[in-house]
Amino acid sequence: MPKKKKKDKKAETTSRKGEHVSIVTTENVSFRSVPSGFDTLRFEHNALPELSFDEIDTSTQFLGKHLDAPLLISSMTGGYEGAEAVNRAFAKAAKRFGLAIGIGSARQALENKKYHKTFSVVRKEYPEGLVFTNIGGAEVAALHAKNKLDDILRIVDLVEADAIIVHLNPLQEMMQPEGSRDFRGILGGIEALCKQFTIPVIVKEVGAGISKSAARTLVTHGVLAIDIAGAGGTSWAGVELLRQDEAKRSDLDIFWDWGIPTVEALQAVRELKQSMTFGLIASGGIRTGLDVAKSIALGADLVGLAQPVIKAFVDTGEEGLFALMQTVLKQLRIAMLLSGSKTIPHLGDQILFPVK
């Protein structure tokens, strides 16, 4: 009887990364019936702002670094053929507009060196920028169990990162045929990472949201920033389901819309900031500069965009990517003027009202 071929996990990781980008940019993988919640809130219009549009100041600081605007090109890709061009374009956009940037999961970079340039290209293009590397919570738990957390320093050095993002994605993993089924030890791994490394640790979800209780637990275990990454944008359950045969995914389709809407998660987690110190990042269904402005008013320090950014680049190249960022920033500045907010701290003091 012929022996079963062993799965090449390294090749599997690389292939999956490429599939993700293809699906996100060509298929409708938005939440079907769970909106992010931004359309339910409005600013009070200020008819007498006593401001010039030219004096609107969108600059801010995050983790001690200056940014020209409170925007993050969220962690998306790396580790497959073609990812170098994507990340180079993202880095150019981040540099041009003075934004923060995250790189996709560097798990593949720990497995082999073939696509290291897809990660290192960001710092080469944006040497002065605020750059985040990224790895999954399950990988952190596994490395901690083997006393190999120092391996993560390899991806920190590769990216020359200012901080490391640990992403939590139990829903996505459960939808993957090849995904993890064991989520024990992740908190212990994160806590050890925070204690062992001097580099700041950020924890994010990948589109299903972080609750108030989960955020409290993470901050008390040493995490310096939380990205709530709520529901309402790309459904990563949906992405994984589309990677499967229709017959195989039918039983799991009920989880397409699982998650905490972005606004709901943001409102809940910001309450912790009254008694705890940590950075708060909003992402999940952020599509416009008005969404960005509302996120800041709801307590976010930084706001992440993902799917619209990669879609703009794939469809229209660097020109389209730069045009998107210009539009988002213009919309943000207009929202600031119309709400009477000269600076980002002023915007953070605004009260949002429910749409009736």
JOWO-V362632 format. One record per run of one state. SS is the DSSP state (h for helix, s for strand, l for the rest). FROM is the first residue (numbers start at 1). LEN is the number of residues. Records with the same first field share a line. If there is no record, write none. Layout:
SS: FROM-LEN / FROM-LEN
This chain:
l: 1-8 / 27-3 / 31-7 / 44-9 / 56-1 / 58-2 / 63-2 / 68-3 / 74-9 / 98-2 / 103-4 / 112-5 / 126-5 / 146-3 / 160-3 / 169-1 / 176-10 / 197-3 / 206-6 / 221-4 / 228-3 / 232-2 / 235-1 / 243-3 / 250-3 / 256-5 / 275-4 / 283-6 / 298-4 / 306-1 / 339-4 / 349-3 / 355-2
h: 9-18 / 38-3 / 53-3 / 83-15 / 107-5 / 117-9 / 137-9 / 149-11 / 170-6 / 186-11 / 212-9 / 236-7 / 246-4 / 253-3 / 262-13 / 289-9 / 307-32 / 344-5
s: 30-1 / 41-3 / 57-1 / 60-3 / 65-3 / 71-3 / 100-3 / 131-6 / 163-6 / 200-6 / 225-3 / 231-1 / 234-1 / 261-1 / 279-4 / 302-4 / 343-1 / 352-3
